[in-house]
Amino acid sequence: MVHDGRAVDRRTGTLRGGDIGGEPADAFECRPAARPADEPDRVAATAIGVAAARSDDVSASPRERLRSLAAAYRAWAVGEPHRYLLIQGSPVPGYVAPADTLDRARAVLGPFLAVFAGGAPGAGVTLVVAQMADWLASDAAVGGWVTEYAADASDTAACARALAGALLAWAQLHGSVGLETAGQFTGMGHRVDTLLDAQIGMLADAFGLG
């Protein structure tokens, strides 16, 4: 998909020629609130992915790339809180997401995969990495997604690292950003960008990102 005359390289996350967009949720499948048409969800979700890809400087260190991607994700959500909550809201029983939802969800997290592929996970995340390795072994489509952005299919360890890191990054992002956009931090003494930066820093430490 071309966005504003440009598109995205899925492996590097840079705008060039490719497709990006999506809404990360529930194992990368979002089920937004039912409404007459899903186009607002798709437009909003695509915007998150493009914002992240535009912020990704592949010449920077993995740690700085992670900080930049997280900041871009948060900036879009804070600027569009109602749209963010629309696509990340509670699932509606019986709602069936559009067929292209999964691709859009994965595209949002694609740039994060590349950041973690070369990491050195510590003891605190080894179980998550192991579970991601099992997921990759059982689901060829997930493996295809990871290799599209981050690592050669033959490097199963790198693929598992990439997937574990992206999953944990999404959990940290949605936790902090979701609370902020819902107004749950109102009246508290911290700055949310400081909180998120601390969370991302700890995640980078956990994966040994330089």
Beta strands, then each sheet from edge to edge (+ up, - down):
strand 1: 7-8
strand 2: 15-16
sheet 1: 1+ 2-
end
